Amino acid sequence: MSVYAELAELLAQVTESLQAAGLWEGQSPPVEALASTEPFAVDQLSFSQWLQFIFLPRINKIVDAETPLPESCSIAPMAEEFFKAEPNIEAEKSSAMVTHLAAIDQLITQN
């Protein structure tokens, strides 16, 4: 399986995990929030919003076009911190999300 196919599968799993955890939003945040230059857009978005509206679209675009991957990716540690602070999300669901994101980190870093 190509790295792009593996990434596509992992991205779909992250999407499913966001939906299962009740973190998938039906409406996009304002354009200004999406234009944040802060890491993970922490000044404008929650981590789950950043995943849904910034990270997933960007990486899906790379996967679809099979363009070069970023040199590194370290979103799993941020996910771990985010889910620690989210007591309303079942541990199993947050653990699955972190596992998928760690796999994405590893796949991007090794290529």
OpenMM code with the backbone's topology and positions (N, CA, C; nanometers):
from openmm import Vec3, app, unit

residues = "MET SER VAL TYR ALA GLU LEU ALA GLU LEU LEU ALA GLN VAL THR GLU SER LEU GLN ALA ALA GLY LEU TRP GLU GLY GLN SER PRO PRO VAL GLU ALA LEU ALA SER THR GLU PRO PHE ALA VAL ASP GLN LEU SER PHE SER GLN TRP LEU GLN PHE ILE PHE LEU PRO ARG ILE ASN LYS ILE VAL ASP ALA GLU THR PRO LEU PRO GLU SER CYS SER ILE ALA PRO MET ALA GLU GLU PHE PHE LYS ALA GLU PRO ASN ILE GLU ALA GLU LYS SER SER ALA MET VAL THR HIS LEU ALA ALA ILE ASP GLN LEU ILE THR GLN ASN".split()
positions = [
    Vec3(0.0849, -0.1177, 0.0000),
    Vec3(0.0000, 0.0000, 0.0000),
    Vec3(0.0900, 0.1247, 0.0000),
    Vec3(0.0574, 0.2215, -0.0822),
    Vec3(0.1384, 0.3430, -0.0891),
    Vec3(0.1182, 0.4287, 0.0360),
    Vec3(0.2122, 0.5162, 0.0611),
    Vec3(0.2026, 0.6061, 0.1755),
    Vec3(0.0772, 0.6930, 0.1649),
    Vec3(0.0406, 0.7300, 0.0427),
    Vec3(-0.0781, 0.8134, 0.0237),
    Vec3(-0.2058, 0.7356, 0.0550),
    Vec3(-0.2096, 0.6097, 0.0173),
    Vec3(-0.3258, 0.5268, 0.0490),
    Vec3(-0.3364, 0.5045, 0.1998),
    Vec3(-0.2225, 0.4818, 0.2646),
    Vec3(-0.2231, 0.4649, 0.4103),
    Vec3(-0.2703, 0.5925, 0.4793),
    Vec3(-0.2201, 0.7055, 0.4323),
    Vec3(-0.2628, 0.8335, 0.4900),
    Vec3(-0.4117, 0.8575, 0.4689),
    Vec3(-0.4608, 0.8267, 0.3496),
    Vec3(-0.6030, 0.8453, 0.3215),
    Vec3(-0.6878, 0.7633, 0.4186),
    Vec3(-0.6462, 0.6412, 0.4445),
    Vec3(-0.7182, 0.5553, 0.5374),
    Vec3(-0.7152, 0.6134, 0.6793),
    Vec3(-0.5994, 0.6593, 0.7220),
    Vec3(-0.5867, 0.7178, 0.8560),
    Vec3(-0.6685, 0.8463, 0.8688),
    Vec3(-0.6684, 0.9279, 0.7651),
    Vec3(-0.7465, 1.0514, 0.7677),
    Vec3(-0.8959, 1.0214, 0.7780),
    Vec3(-0.9397, 0.9187, 0.7087),
    Vec3(-1.0806, 0.8768, 0.7190),
    Vec3(-1.1116, 0.8288, 0.8606),
    Vec3(-1.0179, 0.7598, 0.9226),
    Vec3(-1.0378, 0.7131, 1.0596),
    Vec3(-1.0442, 0.8296, 1.1580),
    Vec3(-0.9629, 0.9319, 1.1361),
    Vec3(-0.9688, 1.0511, 1.2221),
    Vec3(-1.1048, 1.1185, 1.2063),
    Vec3(-1.1519, 1.1301, 1.0835),
    Vec3(-1.2836, 1.1894, 1.0588),
    Vec3(-1.3917, 1.1104, 1.1326),
    Vec3(-1.3879, 0.9791, 1.1176),
    Vec3(-1.4862, 0.8935, 1.1855),
    Vec3(-1.4772, 0.9081, 1.3374),
    Vec3(-1.3558, 0.9191, 1.3897),
    Vec3(-1.3368, 0.9344, 1.5339),
    Vec3(-1.3919, 1.0675, 1.5839),
    Vec3(-1.3701, 1.1734, 1.5072),
    Vec3(-1.4258, 1.3039, 1.5441),
    Vec3(-1.5784, 1.2971, 1.5477),
    Vec3(-1.6347, 1.2319, 1.4484),
    Vec3(-1.7804, 1.2192, 1.4424),
    Vec3(-1.8321, 1.1346, 1.5588),
    Vec3(-1.7672, 1.0226, 1.5868),
    Vec3(-1.8102, 0.9337, 1.6951),
    Vec3(-1.8014, 1.0016, 1.8314),
    Vec3(-1.7048, 1.0919, 1.8470),
    Vec3(-1.6864, 1.1625, 1.9732),
    Vec3(-1.7787, 1.2842, 1.9852),
    Vec3(-1.8555, 1.3107, 1.8800),
    Vec3(-1.9451, 1.4259, 1.8811),
    Vec3(-1.8737, 1.5580, 1.8630),
    Vec3(-1.7547, 1.5532, 1.8016),
    Vec3(-1.6745, 1.6741, 1.7823),
    Vec3(-1.6804, 1.7285, 1.6402),
    Vec3(-1.7517, 1.6605, 1.5522),
    Vec3(-1.7622, 1.7050, 1.4126),
    Vec3(-1.8659, 1.8158, 1.4066),
    Vec3(-1.8300, 1.9272, 1.3460),
    Vec3(-1.9193, 2.0423, 1.3391),
    Vec3(-1.9787, 2.0573, 1.2000),
    Vec3(-2.1035, 2.1002, 1.1959),
    Vec3(-2.1732, 2.1159, 1.0696),
    Vec3(-2.1424, 2.2452, 0.9976),
    Vec3(-2.0910, 2.3420, 1.0701),
    Vec3(-2.0655, 2.4733, 1.0108),
    Vec3(-1.9206, 2.5136, 1.0343),
    Vec3(-1.8597, 2.5670, 0.9317),
    Vec3(-1.7215, 2.6119, 0.9393),
    Vec3(-1.7096, 2.7381, 1.0252),
    Vec3(-1.6004, 2.7519, 1.0986),
    Vec3(-1.5756, 2.8761, 1.1717),
    Vec3(-1.5566, 2.9925, 1.0739),
    Vec3(-1.5596, 3.1156, 1.1244),
    Vec3(-1.5373, 3.2316, 1.0365),
    Vec3(-1.4018, 3.2243, 0.9664),
    Vec3(-1.3944, 3.2850, 0.8505),
    Vec3(-1.2723, 3.2859, 0.7704),
    Vec3(-1.1537, 3.3385, 0.8517),
    Vec3(-1.1776, 3.4383, 0.9353),
    Vec3(-1.0702, 3.4962, 1.0161),
    Vec3(-1.0096, 3.3909, 1.1085),
    Vec3(-1.0934, 3.3065, 1.1656),
    Vec3(-1.0447, 3.2019, 1.2560),
    Vec3(-0.9581, 3.1013, 1.1807),
    Vec3(-0.9954, 3.0715, 1.0586),
    Vec3(-0.9199, 2.9757, 0.9781),
    Vec3(-0.7880, 3.0336, 0.9278),
    Vec3(-0.7739, 3.1649, 0.9334),
    Vec3(-0.6529, 3.2311, 0.8860),
    Vec3(-0.5509, 3.2514, 0.9972),
    Vec3(-0.5762, 3.1991, 1.1147),
    Vec3(-0.4847, 3.2147, 1.2274),
    Vec3(-0.3450, 3.1650, 1.1916),
    Vec3(-0.2438, 3.2353, 1.2403),
    Vec3(-0.1062, 3.1944, 1.2155),
    Vec3(-0.0440, 3.1271, 1.3384),
    Vec3(-0.1202, 3.1146, 1.4446),
    Vec3(-0.0720, 3.0475, 1.5652),
    Vec3(-0.0678, 2.8966, 1.5419),
    Vec3(0.0260, 2.8271, 1.6075),
    Vec3(0.0263, 2.6807, 1.5951),
    Vec3(-0.1090, 2.6226, 1.6361),
    Vec3(-0.1604, 2.5335, 1.5560),
    Vec3(-0.2902, 2.4701, 1.5779),
    Vec3(-0.4041, 2.5725, 1.5890),
    Vec3(-0.3797, 2.6950, 1.5464),
    Vec3(-0.4800, 2.8032, 1.5531),
    Vec3(-0.5394, 2.8151, 1.6937),
    Vec3(-0.4545, 2.7961, 1.7949),
    Vec3(-0.5022, 2.7934, 1.9342),
    Vec3(-0.5693, 2.9227, 1.9778),
    Vec3(-0.5407, 3.0304, 1.9088),
    Vec3(-0.6030, 3.1578, 1.9460),
    Vec3(-0.7454, 3.1712, 1.8921),
    Vec3(-0.7844, 3.0823, 1.7999),
    Vec3(-0.9143, 3.0962, 1.7348),
    Vec3(-1.0010, 2.9697, 1.7375),
    Vec3(-0.9363, 2.8531, 1.7408),
    Vec3(-1.0100, 2.7274, 1.7243),
    Vec3(-0.9773, 2.6289, 1.8360),
    Vec3(-1.0705, 2.5388, 1.8610),
    Vec3(-1.0375, 2.4255, 1.9477),
    Vec3(-0.9528, 2.3297, 1.8642),
    Vec3(-0.8878, 2.2365, 1.9297),
    Vec3(-0.8053, 2.1401, 1.8567),
    Vec3(-0.8897, 2.0596, 1.7585),
    Vec3(-1.0089, 2.0195, 1.8009),
    Vec3(-1.0945, 1.9406, 1.7109),
    Vec3(-1.1376, 2.0233, 1.5893),
    Vec3(-1.1616, 2.1523, 1.6084),
    Vec3(-1.1948, 2.2384, 1.4941),
    Vec3(-1.0746, 2.2507, 1.4010),
    Vec3(-0.9565, 2.2649, 1.4590),
    Vec3(-0.8355, 2.2743, 1.3788),
    Vec3(-0.8178, 2.1473, 1.2952),
    Vec3(-0.8407, 2.0309, 1.3598),
    Vec3(-0.8316, 1.9053, 1.2845),
    Vec3(-0.9295, 1.9043, 1.1686),
    Vec3(-1.0548, 1.9371, 1.1964),
    Vec3(-1.1602, 1.9275, 1.0953),
    Vec3(-1.1446, 2.0288, 0.9831),
    Vec3(-1.1142, 2.1519, 1.0182),
    Vec3(-1.1210, 2.2590, 0.9185),
    Vec3(-0.9866, 2.3016, 0.8597),
    Vec3(-0.8766, 2.2621, 0.9227),
    Vec3(-0.7455, 2.3000, 0.8692),
    Vec3(-0.6617, 2.1769, 0.8358),
    Vec3(-0.6339, 2.0926, 0.9345),
    Vec3(-0.5446, 1.9795, 0.9125),
    Vec3(-0.5992, 1.8790, 0.8111),
    Vec3(-0.7184, 1.8282, 0.8349),
    Vec3(-0.7735, 1.7259, 0.7441),
    Vec3(-0.7829, 1.7746, 0.5994),
    Vec3(-0.8371, 1.8941, 0.5735),
    Vec3(-0.8410, 1.9398, 0.4335),
    Vec3(-0.7021, 1.9540, 0.3701),
    Vec3(-0.6060, 2.0072, 0.4465),
    Vec3(-0.4714, 2.0260, 0.3901),
    Vec3(-0.4051, 1.8932, 0.3568),
    Vec3(-0.4116, 1.7998, 0.4497),
    Vec3(-0.3455, 1.6713, 0.4259),
    Vec3(-0.4213, 1.5913, 0.3194),
    Vec3(-0.5533, 1.5987, 0.3186),
    Vec3(-0.6296, 1.5310, 0.2135),
    Vec3(-0.5935, 1.5852, 0.0755),
    Vec3(-0.5708, 1.7154, 0.0672),
    Vec3(-0.5318, 1.7768, -0.0601),
    Vec3(-0.3957, 1.7227, -0.1065),
    Vec3(-0.3030, 1.7095, -0.0131),
    Vec3(-0.1707, 1.6537, -0.0437),
    Vec3(-0.1848, 1.5082, -0.0898),
    Vec3(-0.2671, 1.4332, -0.0176),
    Vec3(-0.2883, 1.2918, -0.0514),
    Vec3(-0.3520, 1.2781, -0.1892),
    Vec3(-0.4552, 1.3558, -0.2148),
    Vec3(-0.5247, 1.3475, -0.3434),
    Vec3(-0.4324, 1.3802, -0.4612),
    Vec3(-0.3473, 1.4798, -0.4425),
    Vec3(-0.2571, 1.5216, -0.5497),
    Vec3(-0.1251, 1.4441, -0.5479),
    Vec3(-0.1043, 1.3655, -0.4431),
    Vec3(0.0211, 1.2935, -0.4231),
    Vec3(0.1414, 1.3856, -0.4356),
    Vec3(0.1290, 1.5034, -0.3720),
    Vec3(0.2397, 1.5981, -0.3668),
    Vec3(0.3265, 1.5647, -0.2449),
    Vec3(0.4462, 1.6217, -0.2371),
    Vec3(0.5359, 1.5881, -0.1260),
    Vec3(0.4712, 1.6150, 0.0111),
    Vec3(0.4987, 1.5241, 0.1023),
    Vec3(0.4472, 1.5361, 0.2384),
    Vec3(0.5293, 1.6370, 0.3171),
    Vec3(0.4719, 1.6918, 0.4239),
    Vec3(0.5518, 1.7799, 0.5099),
    Vec3(0.6730, 1.7031, 0.5635),
    Vec3(0.7754, 1.7759, 0.6045),
    Vec3(0.8959, 1.7106, 0.6565),
    Vec3(0.8715, 1.6457, 0.7918),
    Vec3(0.7813, 1.7018, 0.8693),
    Vec3(0.7520, 1.6443, 0.9998),
    Vec3(0.6070, 1.6723, 1.0364),
    Vec3(0.5614, 1.5988, 1.1352),
    Vec3(0.4253, 1.6146, 1.1827),
    Vec3(0.4237, 1.5684, 1.3282),
    Vec3(0.3742, 1.6513, 1.4155),
    Vec3(0.3722, 1.6173, 1.5580),
    Vec3(0.2400, 1.6583, 1.6196),
    Vec3(0.1324, 1.6006, 1.5707),
    Vec3(0.0016, 1.6394, 1.6243),
    Vec3(-0.0469, 1.5489, 1.7360),
    Vec3(0.0080, 1.4283, 1.7467),
    Vec3(-0.0377, 1.3367, 1.8522),
    Vec3(-0.0172, 1.3940, 1.9928),
    Vec3(0.0980, 1.4575, 2.0234),
    Vec3(0.1127, 1.5143, 2.1580),
    Vec3(0.0079, 1.6227, 2.1875),
    Vec3(-0.0257, 1.7023, 2.0889),
    Vec3(-0.1293, 1.8042, 2.1079),
    Vec3(-0.2641, 1.7372, 2.1315),
    Vec3(-0.2909, 1.6311, 2.0578),
    Vec3(-0.4163, 1.5577, 2.0762),
    Vec3(-0.4255, 1.5006, 2.2171),
    Vec3(-0.3164, 1.4442, 2.2657),
    Vec3(-0.3155, 1.3894, 2.4019),
    Vec3(-0.3518, 1.4969, 2.5036),
    Vec3(-0.2929, 1.6142, 2.4904),
    Vec3(-0.3220, 1.7248, 2.5837),
    Vec3(-0.4669, 1.7708, 2.5722),
    Vec3(-0.5154, 1.7815, 2.4500),
    Vec3(-0.6529, 1.8244, 2.4278),
    Vec3(-0.7510, 1.7283, 2.4938),
    Vec3(-0.7312, 1.5988, 2.4722),
    Vec3(-0.8263, 1.5018, 2.5249),
    Vec3(-0.8176, 1.4854, 2.6760),
    Vec3(-0.7030, 1.5156, 2.7343),
    Vec3(-0.6922, 1.5155, 2.8810),
    Vec3(-0.7873, 1.6178, 2.9411),
    Vec3(-0.8057, 1.7273, 2.8703),
    Vec3(-0.8890, 1.8372, 2.9188),
    Vec3(-1.0351, 1.8241, 2.8771),
    Vec3(-1.0695, 1.7157, 2.8110),
    Vec3(-1.2065, 1.6942, 2.7629),
    Vec3(-1.2700, 1.5758, 2.8357),
    Vec3(-1.3210, 1.5978, 2.9557),
    Vec3(-1.3752, 1.4866, 3.0343),
    Vec3(-1.5039, 1.4266, 2.9776),
    Vec3(-1.5713, 1.4967, 2.8880),
    Vec3(-1.6973, 1.4468, 2.8323),
    Vec3(-1.6784, 1.3484, 2.7171),
    Vec3(-1.5552, 1.3274, 2.6765),
    Vec3(-1.5280, 1.2353, 2.5661),
    Vec3(-1.4785, 1.1026, 2.6250),
    Vec3(-1.5414, 0.9947, 2.5832),
    Vec3(-1.5042, 0.8628, 2.6332),
    Vec3(-1.3564, 0.8353, 2.6068),
    Vec3(-1.2917, 0.7752, 2.7049),
    Vec3(-1.1491, 0.7451, 2.6941),
    Vec3(-1.1179, 0.6595, 2.5716),
    Vec3(-1.2043, 0.5657, 2.5397),
    Vec3(-1.1828, 0.4782, 2.4244),
    Vec3(-1.1815, 0.5590, 2.2940),
    Vec3(-1.2712, 0.6560, 2.2843),
    Vec3(-1.2787, 0.7380, 2.1620),
    Vec3(-1.1584, 0.8311, 2.1507),
    Vec3(-1.1193, 0.8917, 2.2623),
    Vec3(-1.0036, 0.9807, 2.2567),
    Vec3(-0.8753, 0.9021, 2.2321),
    Vec3(-0.8665, 0.7832, 2.2890),
    Vec3(-0.7492, 0.6982, 2.2669),
    Vec3(-0.7379, 0.6578, 2.1207),
    Vec3(-0.8493, 0.6247, 2.0586),
    Vec3(-0.8486, 0.5881, 1.9165),
    Vec3(-0.8009, 0.7050, 1.8310),
    Vec3(-0.8479, 0.8234, 1.8647),
    Vec3(-0.8081, 0.9422, 1.7888),
    Vec3(-0.6574, 0.9656, 1.8013),
    Vec3(-0.6062, 0.9584, 1.9230),
    Vec3(-0.4625, 0.9796, 1.9448),
    Vec3(-0.3823, 0.8729, 1.8704),
    Vec3(-0.4292, 0.7503, 1.8722),
    Vec3(-0.3600, 0.6415, 1.8015),
    Vec3(-0.3537, 0.6695, 1.6516),
    Vec3(-0.4644, 0.7127, 1.5929),
    Vec3(-0.4664, 0.7451, 1.4493),
    Vec3(-0.3721, 0.8615, 1.4182),
    Vec3(-0.3739, 0.9625, 1.5030),
    Vec3(-0.2885, 1.0794, 1.4792),
    Vec3(-0.1412, 1.0444, 1.4971),
    Vec3(-0.1101, 0.9578, 1.5926),
    Vec3(0.0287, 0.9140, 1.6105),
    Vec3(0.0755, 0.8351, 1.4878),
    Vec3(-0.0132, 0.7561, 1.4299),
    Vec3(0.0215, 0.6820, 1.3082),
    Vec3(0.0474, 0.7783, 1.1925),
    Vec3(-0.0309, 0.8852, 1.1846),
    Vec3(-0.0082, 0.9878, 1.0818),
    Vec3(0.1274, 1.0535, 1.1043),
    Vec3(0.1558, 1.0911, 1.2296),
    Vec3(0.2866, 1.1503, 1.2618),
    Vec3(0.4001, 1.0615, 1.2128),
    Vec3(0.3907, 0.9337, 1.2467),
    Vec3(0.4970, 0.8393, 1.2119),
    Vec3(0.5099, 0.8223, 1.0609),
    Vec3(0.3991, 0.8098, 0.9934),
    Vec3(0.4008, 0.7899, 0.8487),
    Vec3(0.4620, 0.9105, 0.7778),
    Vec3(0.4253, 1.0292, 0.8201),
    Vec3(0.4805, 1.1496, 0.7562),
    Vec3(0.6287, 1.1649, 0.7898),
    Vec3(0.6656, 1.1403, 0.9134),
    Vec3(0.8041, 1.1587, 0.9566),
    Vec3(0.9001, 1.0632, 0.8866),
    Vec3(0.8559, 0.9415, 0.8596),
    Vec3(0.9462, 0.8443, 0.7985),
    Vec3(0.9525, 0.8541, 0.6466),
    Vec3(0.8760, 0.9443, 0.5864),
    Vec3(0.8798, 0.9570, 0.4407),
    Vec3(0.9380, 1.0856, 0.3949),
] * unit.nanometer
topology = app.Topology()
chain = topology.addChain("A")
for resn in residues:
    res = topology.addResidue(resn, chain)
    for name in ("N", "CA", "C"):
        topology.addAtom(name, app.Element.getBySymbol(name[0]), res)
